[in-house]
Amino acid sequence: MGKRRNAGERGEIEITRGGIHRPGGRHARLRLRRPWPALESGGHCVPRRISPPPARSIDRVKFVITAGPTREPIDPVRFLSNRSSGKMGYAIAAAAIEANHEVLLISGPVNLAAPAGARLVSVITSDEMCAAVQEAVLDCDVLVMCAAVSDYKPARVAEQKIKKRDERFSLELIPACDILKSLPPSRNFFVVGFAAETNDVEEHARAKLATKNCDMMVANDLSDPNIGMESDENAVAIFSRSGESEEISRASKKIVARALVKKIRANAKKVLTKKF
């Protein structure tokens, strides 16, 4: 009877969770110290099952949500922007995911983490946001335009930093892309616009509802410095195409977002019933 060789003499490779060990030998044979979860007892690979995402339906729709500000460059170091923090748009995205909806979040530059489960598209300028929205609405059920998109942008962007001089400086501005007006008049998705106003809130919101061809308009009263932009709280008024209106009293943006998603879904069903 021949002498029994040890692992090094037999040239086996020992695989453990700590790594691969080859004591010796040119021709190695694999030996598992313990079965791996991905292997059956016979050594055959067991593929993991990946569940497909739930199908869209009248009760699980795709939200496209815009959030945050845009930045319009003046030169390589300066830009025009606004005070939007993106908190309201991100809260709406989180509330829609919580309600089991699919979410695509198109965001300007903010200091926020995207909600878990949202697909994020990051943009900077109004032109970039306009292009992202126009592409996204090709596969969309509900569009929520919560972003504070710039109304104007510089007519020309300087290639080099503009130097300070002891004289007046004029900056020519031109209208930026009007995203809501750029949408097709005939569509199969529900559109929610936002109006940030400092006076005559209802009058301006209802006018914007009509001129921008929205199904619903959510108005912020910016005359109260404790709510709205940069704040963690908000209070809004909702105006529908049918003429109905409703107010959501001051609360955290998380609570306001949940109420908005519920209201949007109730109204969107009338538009989306033919789609599903």
Residue frames relative to the residue before (quaternion, step in Angstrom):
aa qw qx qy qz dx dy dz
M 1.0000 0.0000 0.0000 0.0000 0.00 0.00 0.00
G 0.4198 -0.7346 0.4750 0.2420 3.56 -0.79 1.03
K 0.6008 -0.5700 0.4266 0.3634 3.50 -1.28 0.44
R 0.4354 -0.6863 0.5214 0.2601 3.60 -0.94 0.95
R 0.2736 -0.7734 0.5499 0.1566 3.57 -0.79 1.00
N 0.4695 -0.6548 0.5034 0.3121 3.52 -1.17 0.54
A 0.7551 -0.4087 0.2574 0.4434 3.56 -1.33 0.12
G 0.6485 0.5307 -0.3245 0.4388 3.56 1.01 -0.82
E 0.6798 0.4830 -0.2931 0.4676 3.58 1.00 -0.84
R 0.6690 0.4959 -0.3061 0.4613 3.60 1.09 -0.72
G 0.4000 -0.7467 0.4565 0.2720 3.60 1.21 -0.34
E 0.3378 0.7450 -0.5115 0.2633 3.57 1.06 0.65
I 0.2920 -0.6933 0.6206 0.2212 3.54 -1.29 0.45
E 0.1848 -0.7826 0.5876 0.0898 3.53 -0.82 0.98
I 0.1360 -0.7946 0.5901 0.0436 3.57 -0.68 1.15
T 0.0266 0.7790 -0.6242 0.0527 3.54 -0.77 1.06
R 0.6656 -0.4806 0.3656 0.4385 3.55 -1.25 0.08
G 0.6489 0.5235 -0.3156 0.4531 3.57 1.21 -0.38
G 0.7556 -0.3293 0.2091 0.5263 3.59 1.20 -0.16
I 0.5564 -0.5820 0.4756 0.3543 3.59 -1.34 -0.24
H 0.0877 -0.7990 0.5948 0.0120 3.57 -0.86 1.01
R 0.0488 -0.7872 0.6147 -0.0045 3.57 -0.83 1.02
P 0.2648 -0.8130 0.4951 0.1542 3.59 -0.01 1.25
G 0.7682 -0.2990 0.2142 0.5240 3.65 0.97 -0.65
G 0.6046 0.5782 -0.4084 0.3652 3.57 -1.29 0.08
R 0.4481 -0.7042 0.4861 0.2588 3.56 -1.06 0.78
H 0.7589 0.2772 -0.1606 0.5670 3.57 1.01 -0.80
A 0.1310 -0.8415 0.5234 0.0285 3.53 -0.32 1.30
R 0.2099 -0.7309 0.6364 0.1291 3.50 -1.29 0.52
L 0.4120 -0.7258 0.4913 0.2490 3.60 -0.84 0.97
R 0.0375 0.7723 -0.6336 0.0254 3.54 -1.02 0.82
L 0.2643 -0.7772 0.5547 0.1355 3.57 -0.73 1.09
R 0.4160 -0.6952 0.5222 0.2663 3.56 -0.85 0.94
R 0.7824 -0.0269 0.0212 0.6218 3.57 1.06 -0.78
P 0.5753 -0.5964 0.4082 0.3830 3.62 -1.02 0.59
W 0.3525 -0.7005 0.5732 0.2376 3.56 -1.07 0.72
P 0.6143 -0.5823 0.3804 0.3727 3.60 -1.10 0.62
A 0.6752 0.5107 -0.3054 0.4360 3.59 1.09 -0.65
L 0.6974 0.4491 -0.2689 0.4895 3.61 1.26 -0.15
E 0.3981 -0.6654 0.5734 0.2643 3.54 -1.11 0.72
S 0.6946 -0.4634 0.3313 0.4394 3.57 -1.26 0.18
G 0.6774 0.4890 -0.2918 0.4656 3.59 1.15 -0.57
G 0.5748 -0.6274 0.3645 0.3782 3.56 1.27 0.04
H 0.5226 0.6327 -0.4200 0.3875 3.57 1.27 0.16
C 0.4983 -0.6636 0.4717 0.2982 3.55 -1.02 0.82
V 0.2058 -0.7633 0.6027 0.1082 3.56 -0.97 0.90
P 0.2939 -0.7791 0.5184 0.1947 3.64 -0.33 1.12
R 0.4471 -0.6724 0.5177 0.2827 3.53 -1.08 0.74
R 0.3949 -0.7101 0.5304 0.2418 3.53 -1.03 0.77
I 0.1349 -0.7748 0.6147 0.0608 3.56 -0.81 1.03
S 0.3257 -0.7702 0.5185 0.1787 3.55 -0.51 1.19
P 0.4397 -0.6776 0.5108 0.2943 3.60 -0.90 0.83
P 0.5871 -0.5678 0.4156 0.4003 3.62 -1.11 0.48
P 0.5995 -0.5712 0.4057 0.3869 3.59 -1.08 0.63
A 0.5204 -0.6482 0.4582 0.3149 3.56 -1.04 0.77
R 0.4931 -0.6365 0.4990 0.3204 3.55 -1.15 0.63
S 0.0293 0.7785 -0.6236 0.0647 3.53 -1.11 0.77
I 0.7238 -0.3998 0.3076 0.4709 3.56 -1.25 -0.10
D 0.7264 0.4051 -0.2331 0.5038 3.58 1.20 -0.50
R 0.7523 0.2154 -0.1745 0.5976 3.60 1.26 -0.08
V 0.0385 0.8417 -0.5304 0.0930 3.53 0.00 1.34
K 0.4867 -0.6425 0.5010 0.3149 3.54 -1.32 0.15
F 0.1907 -0.7685 0.6064 0.0725 3.53 -0.73 1.18
V 0.0951 -0.7115 0.6899 0.0932 3.55 -1.13 0.75
I 0.0293 -0.8248 0.5615 -0.0599 3.57 -0.51 1.23
T 0.1786 -0.7620 0.6108 0.1198 3.57 -0.92 0.89
A 0.0226 -0.8134 0.5800 -0.0382 3.56 -1.06 0.74
G 0.7715 0.3889 -0.2684 0.4260 3.53 -1.31 0.39
P 0.6059 -0.5530 0.4257 0.3820 3.56 -1.32 -0.10
T 0.2968 -0.6644 0.6120 0.3098 3.51 -1.34 -0.23
R 0.2729 -0.7427 0.5871 0.1708 3.56 -1.26 0.39
E 0.1577 -0.7870 0.5929 0.0641 3.54 -0.82 1.03
P 0.3474 -0.7905 0.4599 0.2071 3.63 -0.29 1.19
I 0.2751 -0.7219 0.6152 0.1575 3.51 -1.18 0.81
D 0.7381 -0.1205 0.1074 0.6551 3.51 1.07 -0.94
P 0.7618 -0.3947 0.2173 0.4655 3.67 -1.12 -0.04
V 0.7774 0.3298 -0.1893 0.5010 3.64 1.15 -0.37
R 0.7396 0.3717 -0.2154 0.5181 3.62 1.18 -0.28
F 0.0144 0.7948 -0.6066 0.0153 3.53 -1.21 0.57
L 0.4088 -0.6450 0.5775 0.2887 3.55 -1.37 0.24
S 0.1243 0.7883 -0.5935 0.1039 3.57 -0.93 0.86
N 0.3601 -0.7119 0.5491 0.2489 3.58 -1.24 -0.40
R 0.6783 -0.5495 0.3371 0.3526 3.56 -1.31 0.11
S 0.3730 0.7483 -0.4900 0.2464 3.62 1.16 0.08
S 0.2749 -0.7738 0.5547 0.1343 3.57 -0.94 0.97
G 0.4572 -0.6840 0.4471 0.3512 3.58 1.22 -0.46
K 0.4433 0.7377 -0.4370 0.2613 3.60 1.25 -0.19
M 0.6643 0.5046 -0.3222 0.4476 3.60 0.95 -0.81
G 0.6713 0.5000 -0.2996 0.4579 3.57 0.89 -0.90
Y 0.6603 0.4931 -0.3042 0.4778 3.57 0.98 -0.83
A 0.6298 0.5218 -0.3347 0.4680 3.60 1.06 -0.69
I 0.6341 0.5109 -0.3304 0.4771 3.60 1.03 -0.73
A 0.6278 0.5286 -0.3330 0.4642 3.59 0.99 -0.80
A 0.6666 0.4956 -0.3005 0.4687 3.59 0.92 -0.89
A 0.6598 0.5074 -0.3087 0.4603 3.59 0.98 -0.83
A 0.6418 0.5147 -0.3257 0.4659 3.60 1.02 -0.74
I 0.6419 0.5004 -0.3190 0.4856 3.60 1.01 -0.77
E 0.6267 0.5432 -0.3209 0.4574 3.56 1.02 -0.84
A 0.7026 0.4328 -0.2466 0.5081 3.57 1.14 -0.69
N 0.5544 -0.6672 0.3479 0.3555 3.59 1.33 0.41
H 0.4593 0.6511 -0.4755 0.3728 3.57 1.06 0.73
E 0.4896 -0.6187 0.5230 0.3225 3.55 -1.29 0.37
V 0.0924 -0.8294 0.5510 0.0051 3.59 -0.88 0.91
L 0.0780 -0.7192 0.6886 0.0494 3.51 -1.10 0.93
L 0.1340 -0.8098 0.5706 0.0270 3.57 -0.59 1.19
I 0.1133 -0.7737 0.6223 0.0357 3.57 -0.67 1.16
S 0.0029 -0.8610 0.5025 -0.0786 3.54 -0.29 1.28
G 0.3852 -0.6573 0.6003 0.2433 3.49 -1.21 0.75
P 0.7220 -0.4479 0.2950 0.4372 3.61 -1.25 0.01
V 0.1431 0.7783 -0.5920 0.1525 3.58 -0.55 1.22
N 0.4192 -0.6762 0.5387 0.2771 3.56 -1.31 0.20
L 0.4759 0.6450 -0.4417 0.4030 3.55 0.80 1.07
A 0.3977 -0.6729 0.5647 0.2648 3.54 -1.23 0.56
A 0.5041 -0.6499 0.4730 0.3159 3.57 -0.95 0.84
P 0.5488 -0.6128 0.4436 0.3558 3.62 -0.99 0.72
A 0.5582 -0.5972 0.4550 0.3532 3.56 -1.07 0.74
G 0.7650 0.3349 -0.2650 0.4820 3.55 -0.86 0.99
A 0.6240 0.5237 -0.3488 0.4634 3.60 1.23 -0.27
R 0.3210 -0.6893 0.6068 0.2315 3.55 -1.18 0.59
L 0.2093 -0.8296 0.5136 0.0640 3.57 -0.59 1.18
V 0.0626 -0.7384 0.6703 0.0394 3.52 -1.10 0.86
S 0.1782 -0.8090 0.5554 0.0727 3.59 -0.53 1.17
V 0.0064 -0.7838 0.6203 -0.0296 3.55 -0.95 0.97
I 0.3275 -0.7339 0.5544 0.2164 3.57 -1.28 0.17
T 0.8101 0.2718 -0.1326 0.5023 3.59 0.60 -1.09
S 0.6519 -0.5009 0.3928 0.4120 3.55 -1.32 0.24
D 0.6243 0.5352 -0.3436 0.4536 3.60 1.03 -0.70
E 0.6505 0.5067 -0.3140 0.4706 3.59 1.01 -0.81
M 0.6638 0.4893 -0.3138 0.4706 3.58 0.96 -0.82
C 0.6195 0.5460 -0.3376 0.4518 3.57 1.01 -0.79
A 0.6733 0.4911 -0.2930 0.4687 3.59 0.89 -0.93
A 0.6548 0.5171 -0.3135 0.4534 3.59 0.98 -0.84
V 0.6606 0.4967 -0.3064 0.4722 3.59 0.97 -0.83
Q 0.6610 0.5174 -0.3187 0.4402 3.59 0.86 -0.90
E 0.6543 0.4763 -0.3124 0.4975 3.58 1.10 -0.61
A 0.6769 0.5261 -0.2980 0.4197 3.59 0.92 -0.93
V 0.6742 0.5180 -0.3166 0.4207 3.61 0.95 -0.76
L 0.4866 0.6388 -0.4480 0.3929 3.59 1.24 -0.03
D 0.7660 0.1351 -0.0900 0.6221 3.58 1.26 -0.42
C 0.4105 0.7065 -0.4332 0.3803 3.53 0.50 1.25
D 0.2416 -0.7579 0.5862 0.1534 3.57 -1.17 0.62
V 0.7864 0.0621 -0.0078 0.6146 3.57 1.07 -0.82
L 0.1184 -0.7717 0.6225 0.0539 3.58 -0.85 1.01
V 0.0695 -0.7828 0.6183 0.0076 3.58 -0.75 1.10
M 0.1442 -0.8161 0.5581 0.0424 3.58 -0.33 1.28
C 0.0580 0.8372 -0.5345 0.1002 3.55 0.33 1.31
A 0.5217 0.6602 -0.4115 0.3501 3.61 1.19 -0.36
A 0.3630 -0.6846 0.5855 0.2383 3.54 -1.23 0.61
V 0.0696 -0.8352 0.5455 -0.0088 3.54 0.22 1.32
S 0.5443 -0.6357 0.4396 0.3261 3.57 -0.93 0.90
D 0.3920 -0.7111 0.5360 0.2312 3.56 -1.05 0.83
Y 0.7927 0.1574 -0.0645 0.5854 3.55 1.15 -0.67
K 0.0969 -0.7687 0.6289 0.0658 3.53 -1.29 0.43
P 0.6223 -0.5442 0.3876 0.4079 3.62 -1.13 0.45
A 0.5122 -0.6493 0.4711 0.3070 3.55 -1.03 0.82
R 0.7848 0.0887 -0.0369 0.6123 3.55 1.14 -0.68
V 0.2473 -0.7448 0.6020 0.1476 3.56 -1.12 0.73
A 0.3921 -0.7334 0.5065 0.2276 3.57 -0.68 1.11
E 0.4575 -0.6958 0.4836 0.2695 3.58 -0.94 0.85
Q 0.7622 0.2335 -0.1390 0.5876 3.58 1.16 -0.61
K 0.6538 -0.5065 0.3797 0.4146 3.56 -1.24 0.39
I 0.4074 -0.7040 0.5296 0.2406 3.55 -0.91 0.97
K 0.3293 -0.7750 0.5110 0.1727 3.58 -0.65 1.10
K 0.5265 -0.6290 0.4785 0.3132 3.52 -1.16 0.70
R 0.0096 -0.7839 0.6205 -0.0168 3.54 -1.01 0.91
D 0.4925 -0.6584 0.4828 0.3014 3.58 -1.16 0.53
E 0.5962 0.5068 -0.3966 0.4800 3.53 0.63 1.18
R 0.6585 -0.5063 0.3742 0.4123 3.55 -1.25 0.32
F 0.1370 -0.7725 0.6159 0.0715 3.51 -1.20 0.63
S 0.1324 -0.7950 0.5900 0.0478 3.58 -0.76 1.02
L 0.1605 -0.7779 0.6038 0.0677 3.53 -1.02 0.89
E 0.2643 -0.7765 0.5530 0.1461 3.57 -0.54 1.13
L 0.1245 -0.7982 0.5884 0.0343 3.56 -0.84 1.04
I 0.1362 -0.7615 0.6286 0.0800 3.53 -1.19 0.65
P 0.6249 -0.5483 0.3762 0.4091 3.63 -1.11 0.47
A 0.3684 -0.7002 0.5690 0.2242 3.54 -1.06 0.82
C 0.7075 -0.4399 0.3340 0.4410 3.56 -1.29 0.17
D 0.2432 -0.7356 0.6141 0.1502 3.58 -0.89 0.95
I 0.2858 -0.8221 0.4655 0.1607 3.55 0.02 1.32
L 0.6682 0.5031 -0.3190 0.4457 3.59 0.85 -0.90
K 0.6801 0.4778 -0.2947 0.4715 3.59 0.95 -0.81
S 0.6325 0.5524 -0.3311 0.4304 3.59 1.17 -0.50
L 0.5480 0.6284 -0.3976 0.3830 3.60 1.24 -0.29
P 0.5634 -0.6024 0.4307 0.3663 3.60 -1.07 0.60
P 0.5153 -0.6659 0.4364 0.3172 3.63 -0.90 0.83
S 0.7262 0.3088 -0.2016 0.5803 3.56 1.14 -0.66
R 0.1772 0.7936 -0.5512 0.1871 3.57 -0.53 1.16
N 0.3547 -0.7335 0.5413 0.2079 3.54 -1.29 0.35
F 0.6249 0.4778 -0.3745 0.4909 3.58 1.08 0.73
F 0.4994 -0.6644 0.4910 0.2609 3.55 -1.25 0.63
V 0.1745 -0.8189 0.5439 0.0561 3.59 -0.81 1.01
V 0.0869 -0.7771 0.6233 0.0080 3.54 -0.86 1.09
G 0.1322 -0.7914 0.5939 0.0592 3.56 -0.74 1.06
F 0.2698 -0.7329 0.5962 0.1862 3.56 -1.30 0.31
A 0.1139 -0.7787 0.6151 0.0477 3.56 -1.07 0.83
A 0.1290 -0.7731 0.6190 0.0497 3.57 -0.63 1.15
E 0.0382 0.8384 -0.5348 0.0975 3.57 -0.32 1.27
T 0.3066 -0.7463 0.5620 0.1820 3.56 -1.22 0.54
N 0.7912 0.0707 -0.0531 0.6051 3.60 1.26 -0.23
D 0.8354 0.1442 -0.1252 0.5154 3.56 -1.26 0.49
V 0.0025 0.8769 -0.4806 0.0092 3.52 0.97 0.99
E 0.7034 0.4656 -0.2875 0.4536 3.60 0.74 -1.01
E 0.6451 0.5303 -0.3261 0.4430 3.59 0.91 -0.87
H 0.6999 0.4603 -0.2756 0.4715 3.57 0.86 -0.95
A 0.6519 0.5246 -0.3208 0.4438 3.58 1.00 -0.80
R 0.6684 0.4861 -0.3069 0.4720 3.60 0.94 -0.84
A 0.6292 0.5237 -0.3380 0.4643 3.58 1.04 -0.71
K 0.6628 0.4945 -0.3019 0.4743 3.58 0.97 -0.84
L 0.5834 0.5801 -0.3616 0.4386 3.58 1.08 -0.71
A 0.7168 0.4425 -0.2467 0.4790 3.57 0.95 -0.92
T 0.7249 0.4591 -0.2701 0.4367 3.60 0.74 -1.01
K 0.7229 0.4125 -0.2436 0.4979 3.60 1.11 -0.62
N 0.3992 -0.7573 0.4462 0.2607 3.59 1.34 0.14
C 0.3097 0.7531 -0.5142 0.2694 3.57 0.91 0.97
D 0.4697 -0.6427 0.5199 0.3098 3.55 -1.28 0.31
M 0.7855 0.0414 0.0064 0.6174 3.56 1.20 -0.61
M 0.1232 -0.7744 0.6166 0.0711 3.57 -1.13 0.72
V 0.1721 -0.7677 0.6129 0.0729 3.55 -0.90 1.03
A 0.1412 -0.8315 0.5362 0.0329 3.57 -0.59 1.17
N 0.1997 -0.7418 0.6327 0.0984 3.52 -1.11 0.91
D 0.2617 -0.7345 0.6020 0.1721 3.58 -1.01 0.81
L 0.1861 -0.8344 0.5130 0.0769 3.57 -0.17 1.28
S 0.4713 0.6698 -0.4559 0.3485 3.60 1.22 0.06
D 0.6474 0.4432 -0.3105 0.5367 3.59 1.27 -0.31
P 0.3173 -0.7965 0.4823 0.1799 3.63 -0.38 1.18
N 0.6299 0.5708 -0.3286 0.4116 3.60 1.24 -0.28
I 0.7465 0.2989 -0.2017 0.5593 3.59 1.24 -0.11
G 0.7021 0.4896 -0.3294 0.3986 3.54 -1.31 0.14
M 0.8645 -0.0570 0.0406 0.4977 3.56 -1.02 -0.82
E 0.8511 0.1274 -0.1642 0.4821 3.53 -1.00 1.04
S 0.6182 0.5535 -0.3488 0.4357 3.61 1.20 -0.34
D 0.4717 -0.6484 0.5137 0.3052 3.56 -1.29 0.35
E 0.7069 0.3946 -0.2444 0.5337 3.58 1.30 -0.12
N 0.0513 -0.7925 0.6073 0.0234 3.52 -1.27 0.40
A 0.0759 -0.7297 0.6736 0.0893 3.51 -1.39 0.26
V 0.0279 -0.8353 0.5480 -0.0349 3.58 -0.72 0.99
A 0.2568 -0.7035 0.6325 0.1979 3.50 -1.37 0.30
I 0.2185 -0.7887 0.5678 0.0885 3.56 -0.91 0.97
F 0.0682 -0.7896 0.6099 0.0032 3.56 -0.86 1.02
S 0.2005 -0.8026 0.5569 0.0738 3.56 -0.80 1.08
R 0.6553 -0.5221 0.3805 0.3914 3.54 -1.25 0.48
S 0.6397 0.5525 -0.3135 0.4327 3.58 1.12 -0.70
G 0.5897 -0.5754 0.3706 0.4287 3.59 1.25 -0.27
E 0.5294 0.6348 -0.4071 0.3886 3.57 1.26 -0.21
S 0.0712 -0.7778 0.6224 0.0515 3.54 -1.25 0.51
E 0.0298 -0.7845 0.6191 -0.0211 3.53 -1.21 0.61
E 0.2385 -0.7717 0.5727 0.1402 3.56 -1.08 0.68
I 0.1765 -0.7242 0.6540 0.1292 3.53 -1.17 0.69
S 0.3563 -0.7809 0.4768 0.1894 3.54 -0.42 1.26
R 0.7338 -0.4573 0.2866 0.4127 3.54 -1.29 0.39
A 0.2153 0.7387 -0.6076 0.1971 3.53 -0.86 1.07
S 0.6759 -0.4313 0.3586 0.4780 3.56 -1.27 -0.02
K 0.5995 -0.5815 0.4041 0.3730 3.57 -1.12 0.59
K 0.5715 0.5812 -0.3757 0.4410 3.58 1.17 -0.50
I 0.6851 0.4637 -0.2779 0.4882 3.59 0.93 -0.91
V 0.6378 0.5199 -0.3246 0.4664 3.58 0.96 -0.85
A 0.6429 0.5354 -0.3182 0.4458 3.59 0.99 -0.84
R 0.6431 0.5164 -0.3278 0.4608 3.59 0.94 -0.82
A 0.6604 0.4957 -0.3069 0.4732 3.58 0.95 -0.86
L 0.6424 0.5275 -0.3212 0.4537 3.59 1.02 -0.77
V 0.6546 0.5083 -0.3176 0.4607 3.59 0.90 -0.91
K 0.6393 0.5201 -0.3221 0.4658 3.58 0.99 -0.82
K 0.6751 0.4858 -0.2882 0.4745 3.59 0.93 -0.90
I 0.6388 0.5276 -0.3232 0.4574 3.58 0.96 -0.85
R 0.6687 0.5033 -0.3079 0.4523 3.58 0.88 -0.91
A 0.6422 0.5285 -0.3302 0.4463 3.58 0.94 -0.83
N 0.7146 0.4338 -0.2521 0.4873 3.59 0.95 -0.84
A 0.6500 0.5390 -0.3220 0.4281 3.58 1.01 -0.75
K 0.5491 0.6324 -0.3998 0.3724 3.59 1.09 -0.58
K 0.6276 0.5494 -0.3384 0.4356 3.57 1.05 -0.75
V 0.6888 0.4615 -0.2678 0.4908 3.58 1.10 -0.73
L 0.7559 0.4401 -0.2050 0.4391 3.55 0.96 -0.96
T 0.4385 0.7136 -0.4578 0.2981 3.61 1.23 -0.21
K 0.6783 0.4874 -0.2933 0.4652 3.61 0.97 -0.82
K 0.6386 0.5675 -0.3196 0.4099 3.57 1.17 -0.57
F 0.7768 0.3121 -0.1607 0.5228 3.58 1.00 -0.77
